[in-house]
Amino acid sequence: MFRRDTPQEAQFRNEVRTWLEANLPHALRGRTTRPHPDELMPFYHTLSRKGWIAPHWPKKYGGMGATLNEQIIMAAEMAHVGAPNLPVQGLNHIGPILMEFGNEAQKARHLPPIIEGSLIWAQGYSEPGAGSDLASLSTRAVPQGDHFVVNGQKIWTTWAHHADWIYALVRTDPEAQPRHAGISFLLIDLHSPGIKVRPIKTIAGDDEFAEVFFDNVVVPAENLVGKLNDGWRIANALLGHERIATSNPQFSLMALERIRTMARASGVIADPAFQDRLAAASINVTALSALFSHAVELANSEKSPGPEASIIKIYGSELLQSLNELLIEAAGGFASADKPIATQFGEVDVATPFLQARRVTIYGGSSEIQRNVVARRVLNLPN
Ligand SMILES: Cc1cc2nc3c(=O)[nH]c(=O)nc-3n(C[C@H](O)[C@H](O)[C@H](O)COP(=O)(O)OP(=O)(O)OC[C@H]3O[C@@H](n4cnc5c(N)ncnc54)[C@H](O)[C@@H]3O)c2cc1C
């Protein structure tokens, strides 16, 4: 790593490592796809009972109130033990957003179930006609007295078929110019009458996301976050959190471990040219950890991260793809199109993480869109 632990941090690292070793079921380690909630959520609950489910949340909201370095240590130790990908929409997206933009009633109602893991959240931004050009979204919410009536469709909604709630961008003023000035941010109970959810299978074979249909869904007015037609500002703040959270080095560290194991098993580890590439990959993962720690520091200042979040999203996602390409090379002639490879060091799944890494430069805004953000909002280049 790029920094050394203080004696207290070394003690904390040791405590985390020992605890994870004792409490993370072996069946959940090294998984390349997110396990089904029946299998995954008991571990979420265990982490929650330990008080470690939200290292980055302040203590007053049930978080760990961890220092920056403790957060980095947690991420590294989760990678070390091969921890699975937890549902993050509550912990990393809507939780911090409610802390910043929600009213007291919304915080009191929605934050505790996220910490406990009793309710799962989904993100309703993308639509069939609105992805990169998110401001063109057309899911309509019409205010009627003390509620809204919602009609429309969301797509690519991660875990919607397992989720209880969705935070959604909805059009509340169809005439507004510019278009984003007519968008609001609503919290919607996915068990409401009029909602249908249809899972979609990905190239890696998992049903990680779904389509969500809204047919005259009644949503109480108290579920509006912020002001009417002020959803765009909140939506962008949330994307900043999402872009940083998805660039957590945990996944690159796990990919690096997988490459090392595979290269030892195939023998390619002895090839000096491969060693050069592995060394470069390790340095890049260390650079990502440093970038992540800087980004977390900014995010911890109780404000949503700005456009700089795009830089880490590009770096983290493209690095993960290049690591998975190196994994295929490490497997060489052993690479299998669909099955994990049996080695003397245990099974190594090469194909699934490679296929899964295709998605990382798309979700949370594609790499092209991140480069546009950096060009306009960080470098102030002309449109
Ligand atoms: C695994 C996964 C999980 C996801 N989970 C969620 C979720 O939970 N909730 C949710 O709301 N969405 C989710 N998404 C959707 C994701 O946010 C969108 O796929 C993404 O924003 C791109 O939108 P699109 O698919 O409509 O592609 P399009 O916007 O149609 O883009 C197609 C291509 O054109 C390029 N492009 C588009 N506009 C420009 C431009 N102006 N300049 C340069 N290039 C451009 C894009 O980079 C891309 O390569 C998820 C996606 C994936 C892959």
The ligand as a Gaussian input file, in Angstrom:
#p B3LYP/6-31G(d) Opt

LIG

0 1
 C      -24.479000      -3.095000     -14.636000
 C      -25.289000      -1.836000     -14.782000
 C      -26.046000      -1.420000     -13.709000
 C      -26.823000      -0.267000     -13.836000
 N      -27.602000       0.098000     -12.770000
 C      -28.403000       1.174000     -12.886000
 C      -29.280000       1.534000     -11.819000
 O      -29.310000       0.880000     -10.761000
 N      -30.103000       2.588000     -11.990000
 C      -30.102000       3.335000     -13.134000
 O      -30.842000       4.308000     -13.197000
 N      -29.292000       3.018000     -14.177000
 C      -28.454000       1.958000     -14.083000
 N      -27.638000       1.612000     -15.138000
 C      -27.761000       2.344000     -16.384000
 C      -26.582000       3.247000     -16.721000
 O      -26.557000       4.385000     -15.884000
 C      -26.715000       3.629000     -18.210000
 O      -26.576000       2.435000     -18.951000
 C      -25.670000       4.632000     -18.639000
 O      -25.924000       5.887000     -18.063000
 C      -25.620000       4.787000     -20.180000
 O      -26.892000       5.032000     -20.688000
 P      -27.494000       4.152000     -21.889000
 O      -27.358000       2.711000     -21.528000
 O      -28.841000       4.666000     -22.201000
 O      -26.510000       4.398000     -23.125000
 P      -26.542000       5.643000     -24.110000
 O      -26.724000       6.899000     -23.352000
 O      -27.484000       5.349000     -25.212000
 O      -25.044000       5.625000     -24.649000
 C      -24.597000       4.716000     -25.668000
 C      -23.153000       5.042000     -25.998000
 O      -23.050000       6.379000     -26.521000
 C      -22.097000       7.133000     -25.776000
 N      -22.556000       8.527000     -25.648000
 C      -23.827000       8.922000     -25.341000
 N      -23.885000      10.284000     -25.289000
 C      -22.620000      10.737000     -25.529000
 C      -22.028000      12.034000     -25.595000
 N      -22.739000      13.146000     -25.382000
 N      -20.697000      12.130000     -25.866000
 C      -19.948000      11.008000     -26.077000
 N      -20.459000       9.744000     -26.044000
 C      -21.769000       9.609000     -25.764000
 C      -22.055000       6.468000     -24.405000
 O      -20.833000       6.719000     -23.765000
 C      -22.240000       5.007000     -24.760000
 O      -20.990000       4.458000     -25.141000
 C      -26.830000       0.483000     -15.041000
 C      -26.047000       0.054000     -16.127000
 C      -25.284000      -1.087000     -16.004000
 C      -24.452000      -1.506000     -17.169000

